[in-house]
Amino acid sequence: MNNTAEPPAETHGSNRDFSYQLQTNASADAIWGVWMDVANWKDWDLGLKDARSEPLALGIQGTVVPRSGPESKFKVTEFNESTYTYAFENNLPGGRLTVCRTIISTSPTIIEHRVTFSGLTGWLFGRIMGGGFKMALPPTMHKLAEIAEGGE
């Protein structure tokens, strides 16, 4: 792995709303390309067994299959290719899980992944799933950067 980041030792935030940033030697376009390849999210997202979708765009729906737990549908709720940002939501009973991925700098390339549990049961899902998601986020992002760096 060739990313030269000085990342935080862990994610920032609570189990209900947290993020992780990473500096990488991959270009913003290379990161974006890996993010847009939904069928291969499982190659770098350590919590996924599979993912399916049409090409990502605002309003597109897809499916994620976690390594543990049932498959769920997601919907792209934010998409801006010119700012390298997209977000998608999964409905939870009484709440939502939102994942936002963005490139916050292109020189150097710094990527951010934010996870938010919201709604009436957001606190509960944050308590149940948030800790595991937080622990998986740094190695997941390092794997993403490794793949993007190798693809250039």
C-alpha positions as CSV (number, residue, x, y, z in Angstrom):
1,M,0.0,0.0,0.0
2,N,1.4,3.3,-1.0
3,N,-0.8,5.9,0.7
4,T,1.3,8.3,2.7
5,A,-1.5,9.6,5.0
6,E,-1.1,10.5,8.6
7,P,-4.7,9.4,9.3
8,P,-6.3,9.6,12.6
9,A,-5.9,6.5,14.7
10,E,-9.7,6.0,14.6
11,T,-12.8,7.6,13.1
12,H,-14.1,10.9,14.4
13,G,-17.6,11.1,16.0
14,S,-20.1,9.1,17.9
15,N,-21.4,5.6,17.0
16,R,-24.4,7.4,15.4
17,D,-22.5,9.9,13.2
18,F,-18.8,9.4,12.3
19,S,-16.3,9.9,9.5
20,Y,-12.8,9.0,8.5
21,Q,-10.4,10.8,6.2
22,L,-7.5,9.4,4.3
23,Q,-4.8,11.0,2.1
24,T,-3.8,8.8,-0.9
25,N,-1.4,8.9,-3.8
26,A,-4.3,7.9,-6.1
27,S,-5.8,10.6,-8.3
28,A,-9.3,11.9,-7.5
29,D,-10.4,10.3,-10.8
30,A,-9.0,6.9,-9.8
31,I,-10.8,7.0,-6.5
32,W,-14.0,8.1,-8.2
33,G,-13.7,5.3,-10.7
34,V,-13.4,2.7,-7.9
35,W,-16.4,4.3,-6.0
36,M,-18.5,4.2,-9.2
37,D,-17.8,0.4,-9.8
38,V,-20.7,-0.8,-7.5
39,A,-20.2,-4.5,-8.5
40,N,-16.7,-4.4,-7.1
41,W,-17.5,-2.5,-3.8
42,K,-17.0,-5.9,-2.1
43,D,-13.3,-5.9,-3.2
44,W,-12.6,-3.0,-0.8
45,D,-15.6,-2.6,1.5
46,L,-14.7,-5.1,4.1
47,G,-18.3,-5.3,5.4
48,L,-19.9,-6.3,2.1
49,K,-20.4,-9.6,0.4
50,D,-22.0,-8.1,-2.7
51,A,-23.5,-4.9,-4.2
52,R,-25.6,-4.3,-7.3
53,S,-26.9,-1.2,-9.0
54,E,-27.2,0.5,-12.3
55,P,-24.5,3.2,-12.9
56,L,-24.7,5.5,-9.9
57,A,-26.7,8.7,-10.4
58,L,-29.2,10.7,-8.3
59,G,-32.2,8.6,-7.5
60,I,-30.8,5.3,-8.6
61,Q,-31.6,2.3,-6.4
62,G,-29.4,-0.6,-5.7
63,T,-28.8,-3.5,-3.3
64,V,-26.1,-4.2,-0.8
65,V,-25.5,-7.6,0.8
66,P,-23.5,-7.3,4.1
67,R,-21.2,-10.1,5.3
68,S,-23.6,-10.5,8.2
69,G,-27.3,-9.6,8.1
70,P,-29.9,-9.4,5.4
71,E,-29.5,-7.7,2.0
72,S,-31.0,-4.2,1.8
73,K,-31.9,-1.6,-0.8
74,F,-30.2,1.7,-1.1
75,K,-31.1,4.9,-2.9
76,V,-28.6,7.5,-4.1
77,T,-29.7,10.8,-2.5
78,E,-26.8,13.0,-3.5
79,F,-24.6,12.8,-6.6
80,N,-22.2,15.4,-7.9
81,E,-19.5,14.1,-10.2
82,S,-17.9,17.6,-10.5
83,T,-17.2,17.7,-6.7
84,Y,-16.6,14.0,-6.4
85,T,-19.5,13.5,-3.9
86,Y,-22.3,11.0,-3.5
87,A,-24.5,9.7,-0.8
88,F,-26.9,6.9,-0.4
89,E,-29.5,5.8,2.1
90,N,-30.7,2.5,3.4
91,N,-34.0,2.5,5.2
92,L,-34.0,1.0,8.7
93,P,-37.1,0.3,10.8
94,G,-37.9,3.8,12.1
95,G,-34.7,5.3,10.8
96,R,-32.1,5.6,8.1
97,L,-28.4,4.8,7.5
98,T,-26.7,7.4,5.3
99,V,-23.3,6.9,3.7
100,C,-21.6,9.9,2.2
101,R,-18.4,9.6,0.2
102,T,-16.5,12.6,-1.0
103,I,-13.1,13.7,-2.2
104,I,-12.4,16.8,0.0
105,S,-9.1,17.7,-1.7
106,T,-7.6,16.8,-5.1
107,S,-4.1,18.0,-4.5
108,P,-3.2,16.0,-2.5
109,T,-6.1,13.6,-2.8
110,I,-8.0,13.4,0.5
111,I,-11.1,11.2,0.7
112,E,-13.8,11.1,3.4
113,H,-16.4,8.5,4.2
114,R,-19.2,9.5,6.6
115,V,-21.8,7.3,8.2
116,T,-24.9,8.6,9.9
117,F,-27.8,6.8,11.6
118,S,-30.8,9.0,11.8
119,G,-34.5,9.0,12.6
120,L,-36.4,7.8,15.6
121,T,-34.3,4.7,15.9
122,G,-31.0,6.2,14.8
123,W,-29.6,6.1,18.3
124,L,-30.5,2.4,18.6
125,F,-28.9,1.4,15.3
126,G,-25.9,3.5,16.1
127,R,-25.5,1.6,19.4
128,I,-26.0,-1.8,17.7
129,M,-24.0,-1.4,14.5
130,G,-22.1,1.9,14.8
131,G,-19.1,0.5,16.7
132,G,-18.4,-2.2,14.2
133,F,-18.8,0.1,11.3
134,K,-16.4,2.6,12.9
135,M,-13.7,-0.1,13.4
136,A,-14.1,-1.4,9.8
137,L,-13.9,2.1,8.2
138,P,-10.1,2.8,8.4
139,P,-9.0,-0.6,6.9
140,T,-11.8,-0.3,4.3
141,M,-10.6,3.1,3.2
142,H,-7.0,1.9,3.1
143,K,-8.1,-1.0,0.9
144,L,-10.0,1.4,-1.4
145,A,-6.9,3.6,-1.7
146,E,-4.7,0.6,-2.4
147,I,-6.9,-0.5,-5.3
148,A,-7.2,3.0,-6.7
149,E,-3.4,3.5,-6.5
150,G,-2.8,0.1,-8.2
151,G,-5.2,0.9,-11.0
152,E,-3.4,4.0,-12.2
